[in-house]
Amino acid sequence: MKLRDQATNAQNTRPSRFRSDVPEERGKNVPTLDEIRRRVLEIHIEHGGHGYDLHEYLDEWLQAERELREKYNRNNDEGANEK
């Protein structure tokens, strides 16, 4: 029963309240959680900005994370080629 209550609470929690207990990674190839959150909001607005369900939020989060990691990797590759 406790598991069901946790799942229900997760579905009813607004995405802006989600906070990770995992410390942010810092480095040249890694976007910060704040950068990912901002990109998620941009993607959500691009998709019409209507409500949220947990699956949609997760898809948008993964898309934002993937895009930002690719951007960081591209920038690092370009910087390495310039040296």
Secondary structure as the mmCIF struct_conf table of DSSP 4:
data_model
#
loop_
_struct_conf.conf_type_id
_struct_conf.id
_struct_conf.beg_label_comp_id
_struct_conf.beg_label_asym_id
_struct_conf.beg_label_seq_id
_struct_conf.end_label_comp_id
_struct_conf.end_label_asym_id
_struct_conf.end_label_seq_id
HELX_RH_AL_P HELX_RH_AL_P1 LYS A 2 ASN A 12
BEND BEND1 THR A 13 THR A 13
HELX_RH_3T_P HELX_RH_3T_P1 PRO A 15 ARG A 17
BEND BEND2 ASP A 21 VAL A 22
HELX_LH_PP_P HELX_LH_PP_P1 PRO A 23 GLU A 25
BEND BEND3 GLY A 27 GLY A 27
TURN_TY1_P TURN_TY1_P1 LYS A 28 ASN A 29
HELX_RH_AL_P HELX_RH_AL_P2 LEU A 33 GLU A 46
TURN_TY1_P TURN_TY1_P2 HIS A 47 GLY A 48
HELX_RH_AL_P HELX_RH_AL_P3 LEU A 54 GLU A 82
#
